[in-house]
Amino acid sequence: MVFDGHPLRDDLAAQELGPVSVRVPPPGTDADSLIRELVERAARPAELIVVTSDKALYSYVKTLGAAVMRAHEWNALERRIASRRPAPPGGEKPEKEDDIEGWLKKFGGD
């Protein structure tokens, strides 16, 4: 995950959280530029998943071999994963997406 802005603390600018990396671009750089750089330098871009609704960034990283999801696809995935958690008492079951199994495999889910 790459976020525009600056971290709350300098030591939080780059973090590894299991299969997810969190990055904040250095001052003077934006998130899209950092994402392009990370995918360009990746030894195995096909192992990366980029979530963006920016058309130019989507097309660019896809041509480099990265897997790409639009933000609405990511949101649907998150809802599907959340639906697998035990529902709170009295809660309703969220809608399910048909293609979730493939994305769960990519993200190391159940």
C-alpha positions, 0 to 999 in steps of 0.5 A: 500500500502506498499512501500520499502524504507523510507518515506520522513518524519517519520510522513508519514510512516503510512497513512490512505487515505480513504479505502487505507492504506499506509505503509513504513516498519521500517528500517531493514524490507522489504515490503514483510515482513510487508505485511505478518505481516499485513495480519497475524494480520488482524482480517478480512484478507478477507477485505484486497487486496494485489497487488503483482507479487511476487509468494511466497507472492501472495500464502502466503497471499491468504492462509490467506484469503486476496484477491490478484491481480497481478500488471498487473491486478491492472494496468488494473483496474486503466485503467478501472477506468480512462476510466470512468473519462471524457476524455480530448477533442480529447482523445481516450477512453481506452480499457475496462475489463470485470471483473471490476465491482467486483473490483470496489465494493471491492474498493468502486468505482462507 
